[in-house]
Amino acid sequence: MTTETASRLQLFTSPSAFPNPQRLRIFLYEKGIADHFAERVYDMSPGGEQRQWPHLKMNPWGETPTLKLEDGSVLSETAAIVRYLDQAFPGRRIMGEDPLQQGLDTMWDNRIWVHILYRIVTAFHVLHQGLGPKLELTSNPAWGEHCRKEALAHASLVNQHLSDGREWLLGGAAPTFSDITMATAIAFSKFPVNATPLDERFEHIDAFWKRWQQRPAFKAAYADRQSGVAELDDRT
């Protein structure tokens, strides 16, 4: 795929406060291809562009990120977009260089997405109504607290996995996509509504978080200063 072709790809995303667009954004910078895309950032208000017919025509779920390809076809769901881009562009394979690494990366990504990040996202949605009735379908503080506890229980397993001195989940020299998902989970855990900062509770997750903060890709991905997390938005 040439740079000229890539420049015609359109990404429809959201500010860095929103975890799934942010997973994709960190991937793009780690892969070194972020500047190849025209990125349209929705404001994600209750009646925002993501819920209006032009976007719903591309993605009836009304979610971000959405990737529109040169031929007009559309990909949504973060892991699906990342899988496509990781294969379509040259460079380091962020989802793993060989079948075993790819399998391990998918395993860890699923564990973190299902049991940690999605639990924190669910807690966010049921503990407040700030994004309006189309997104905040119910208020259920008890369920929010259950999800918080489940996220913490599974984060402790990730912390244990990192306790052998490895820097990244697969033990390699550079992060893979599951590491990106974990970094996004840590960031979102620090969002005021969630108030469950994983780095403050677990020693090895704290070290993992500090490693991410030093990476140029991570700094670039949070350059919009709209994450809602003071340590990311207020850094010098």
N, C-alpha and C positions, 0 to 999 in steps of 0.2 A: 504494500500500500504506500503510495507516494504522499509527500507532504501536501501537494496540491489537492489530492483526493480527500485527505484527512481534514483539510481546512473547510471543506463543505459539509462536514458532519456537524450537527447541531445538538447541543446538550441543553436540556431543560432541568434546572436544578433549584436549590434553595440555599439560604445562608448556612453558615457552618454550624449553627445551632441544631440543625436537623441531621440526625445520624446517618441515614442512608445516603443522601447526597454527599455527605462528608466522607463516608467510606470510599466512594468513587473518586472524590476530589483528591484524597491522599494517594490513592492508587495512581491517578494520572501524573502526579508529581513524582512519585517513586519510579514510575515507568519512564518519565522524562518526556511525556507527550501532551502535557496540559495546554501548551500554547498552540496546539494543532486544532483546537475546537472553538467554535463559537458558542459560548456559554450564556444562556439566558437565565437569570436568577429571579425566580418569583419571590414575592414578599410573604407568601403563605398566610395572608390574612384569611379569615373565615370565608370571605367571598372572593378570594384572590384568583389569579389567572389559572392556577392549577385546577380550579373547579369550574372553569368556563369552557364553552364548547370547543374552541380551537384545540385546547390541550386534551379534553375528554375524547375528541375524535381520534387523537393519537393513542391515548392511554385512558380507556374508560374507567380505570380505577382512580384516576385523578390524583396520582401520586408522583413524586419525583424521587430519583432521577428518571428521565426518559431520554433516550438517544435516538435521533432521527438520522438514518443512513442516507447516502447519496441517492439511492434509487427510490427513496421515499418510505421504505420499510422502517419499522420502529421496534426497538428493544426497550423493555423496562425490566424492573427487578435488578437490584444492584449487582448481585453475584453473576447474573446472566450477562449484563453489560461488561463487567470486568473480564469474564471468561472470553468473550468475543474479542475485546480489545487486546487482551494479553496474547492471544493467538494471532491477531491480525497485524500487530506492530512488531518490529524487531526489537531486540534488547533483552534484558533480563526478564525471565518469566516469573512474575510476581506470585503466581499461583503454584509455583513449583516447576523445577527444570525437568523432572522425569516422572514416570507414572507413580512411583512410590511417594515422592514428595508431593505430587498433586493430590494423591489420596489422603496423605496425612494432613495437608493443608485444608482440604475440604472437611475432614473429620473435626479438626480444631475449630474451623470457622463455624461449622454447624453447632458445635457445643456452645461456643461463645454467643453466637447469634440467638439461638433458641433459649438458652438457659440464663444468659446474663443480659445482653443488650436488649433483647425483645422484652424481657421481664422489666427492665428499667423503663423502656418505652411505654409498656402497658401501665406501669405505676404512674408515669407522667400523665397519661391520658385520663386515668380514673381518679386522680387526686386533684385535678383542677379542670376548669371548663373554658380556659382562655382561648382556644382555637375555634370555638363555636360548635353548634350541635352536629354539624356534618362530620366532624372529627372526634369530638368529645361525646361519644354516644351515651355514656352513663357516668354517674358519680358513685364510686364504690370505694371508700377509704379502706375498708377491711381487705378487699382484694388487692388494693395498692400496697398495703403492708405485707401481704402474703408474697407478692411479686418481689418486693424489696428483699425479704428474707431469702427467697429462693435465689435471687441474683447473688447475694452475699455468700450463700452456701456453695454455689458453683464457682464463684471467684476464688474461694479458698482452695479449690482443687487446681485452678490455674496457678495460684501462688505456689502450691506444693510442687507442681510440674516445673516451675521456674527456679526452684530452690537448689537445683544441682549445679547452678552457675551458668547455665545457658543464657545468652542474651535474648534470643528469640525463640518462639514456640517450637520450631522444627530443629533448633540447635545449630542452624547455619550462621553464616557471617552477615546476612542481611535479612530484613523482615519479609515475610510473605503476607498474603492477603488475610490470613487469620490474625496476624499481628495487627494489621490495620483495623480489623473489626474490634479487637481487644482495646486498642488505643481509643477508638471512638466510644466504646462502652465506658472507659474510664472518664473521658471528657464529659459524656452525658450524665454520668453518675454524680458529677460535681455541679450540675445545673441546679439552681436554687430549689425548684419544686421537688427534685429527687433527693437532694441532700444526703447522698450515700456515697461519699467520695472513696472509691476503692483504693486509691493510692495511700490514703491516710489510715487504712485498716490493715493493709497487707504489705509486709516488708519487700517482697520480691516484685510485687506489682508496682510498688513505689519506684524501685530501681528501673523497671521496665518503662514506666511512664517518663522518668527523667531521661532515659536513652532516646525515647521518641522526641522529646522536646528539643534535643540537640540536632536532630536531623533537618537538613535544609528543606526536604520535601514537606515535613510536618509544619515547619514555620511558614512555608509558602501557602500551604493548604488552609491555614488559619489567618491569613493576611487580611481578610475582610473585617476582622475584629467584631464579629457578630455571633460568636458562639454562646454568649450568655455566661461564660466562665471567666471570672475576673483575671485569673493568672494567665490566660491566653489572650484576652482582649486588651489588657493593660500593660503587657510586657513592652519593654523598651527595645 
